[in-house]
Amino acid sequence: MQRLATYIILLFTLLFSNNFYSSHLIGGNLGYEYLGQVGNNYQYKILYTIYVDCGPTSNAPNPFSTEEVGVYTHDIQNSPMGGGDKTRIQLVTVNLISTTLIQPDLPNGCTVGQSTCIREGKYEGIFTVPLNFTGYHLYADICCRNGAIDNIQNPVTQGTGFHAYIPPPLIPNNSPVFTDLPIPFICAGDTTSILNSAYDPDGDLMVFSFVEPFRGFGTQGFYPAPPNPLTWTLDPVVYAPTYSFTEPFGPNGYSSINATTGLTRYMSPSTGNFVVAVEIKEYRNGNLIGVSKRDLQLLVINCPINPPPNLDPQFGSTTTQYSLEEGETICFDFGFNDPNGDTITITSGGVIFDPLITNPPATITTPVTALDTASAEFCWTTACGQAQALPYQFQVSASDRGCPPKTTNEIFQITVNPVNPPDTLIGPEFTCQYNVESYSTDVQSNTTYDWSVIGGNIVQNNDSIVLVEWTSAGTGTILLSAINQFGCSSTSIAMDVTITSTPAVDIQGDSTICLGESILLVGTTNAPPGYSLNWSPSTNIINSTTLNPSVFPSEDSTYYILEINSGIGCIGLDSVLITHFNSNLDAGSDNTICEGDTIQLNASGGVSYNWVITDSLSNSNTPNPFAWPTSSTEYIVEAIDNNNCTNQDTVLITVNPVPQIIQLQDQIICEGDFIVLDA
């Protein structure tokens, strides 16, 4: 009811005054926040900001409690600003959630611009849209512009359009957020910097530029509804002669914008009201995904001369761009001096100081106030994971207390670089299953290395060199990342390794055989035809070029190894142990007898016996026959043991001849004589 009454009053005023359109709306911007998926749909929050003139001549010094924003479907893929007219699918009522009064902060006794007044109104509203693959548009329309605007032709007949593009919901995105407030006025003939500070919650690349403001659709009344359809493309304002978006103050004025930071500088040679628009395009992975715009009216007035503070090299660095590696610490001082010796206050801002957005945050010793000169220190110990392609930014404003106060704005950029990944990964890209291969990288200073393997195991790690056993046939991967001196890791570089399956080789189990016997070895393999094989040792083997050779080992135990070469260098192995049964056959101890004597032999260790020499034995099939050799004889016994093995042993019987005694003739000698006996 209250709003209806307001409209009736406004309508009455329209009927009787041509000046109704003057002095109320001086700018704003439209944005959004992605809230997430709700069922099969996607939810967003509208973030709508307007600035109204709250000075003594304003017709609408306060934002209304509600506004309307249209939601439109986009009609063409991969071209956010292309296509034809847009169909409105929703009309969202957004509610005023806060207002902020913006007035010049003047020193005592200074009246320059004291009547200027801006009130910021912030609105929010929730809406839900279905999945599409083209995106959506937001549009709000307010009529009309300030009739005192100098660079727009017939401004009271031109409204203000606010627009933002939302990419398809499968590309979750939040529009950039402006963090600074507009300034109440700038001084004619003086170069003034305005921050236009914004941050992108998603870390997308923002590109700032001057563009033409939208003229809107309404020609009467304050708040025309967003139209349906939305005529595309949106019409820009019609500039007055000699003015344009590139020369908003005319050919003798000056305007510039930093495409990376949004820092703008203006100089108007004359007083008046001038409209400018700053557009932000968001790029992700090189693709345009978002567009939003800020529309502002700048009031230019005459001011006494008061030069602004200057960045002073005597108090620290004048560099505004820095670069470091994640994990590293950076600290630097900076300061300003005022040419007139006025008191200076340094303030700062930026999400780099907000722990909810940047963690750990940077620190800065502001605000600080001092006479003539003032300085501050910035410090930041970065953490692993804080590297990003875009620089972190913070703004510093140095304001003096002259009349009127002058401000110098600087934007500092801190680029946190990721750890450089290793330059090289050296090693074989083709190998055989179960092979152990060496991999290495060129050593970088102040760097250690982290290796990981898929499809194998690291069996030895010497930091820049590892040995890898590849255990799984197929494709394996070795990954390597660098770790800097601050403990932060780089992205990994990788090498895919083709691991050829090692032929499966099997030999039937170990066996024990009798000494002198042979055995058939039975080998198998799954190697495809064309393989080669090799048995070792190669002695005492028959048919060694087949999988099934016969062997007759001479040693008590012998390992036979079968090697299968698949033909591409991959070798499979298996082995089998062939042993001899232990023989306990013993023919007895060697002995000596006299010729004509008899001796009993004593063999043991057999089940059945056979003595090879039988002509001087009492029984050739007993282990202990009697023997009466007439000369030295080596007796050979063959015996079959419990393992059914035939074994041999020998015993030597040495035969000594019987001594021959010769009888001598009797001899007679005298006492005391001697004689030689000769036997």
Salt bridges, closest charged atoms under 4 A:
ASP75 OD1 - HIS74 ND1 3.64
ASP75 OD1 - LYS86 NZ 2.50
ASP105 OD2 - ARG401 NH1 3.31
GLU120 OE2 - LYS122 NZ 3.85
GLU124 OE1 - LYS45 NZ 3.70
ASP180 OD1 - ARG294 NH1 3.26
ASP190 OD2 - LYS406 NZ 2.08
ASP202 OD2 - ARG284 NH2 3.71
ASP204 OD1 - ARG284 NE 2.73
ASP295 OD2 - ARG145 NH2 2.80
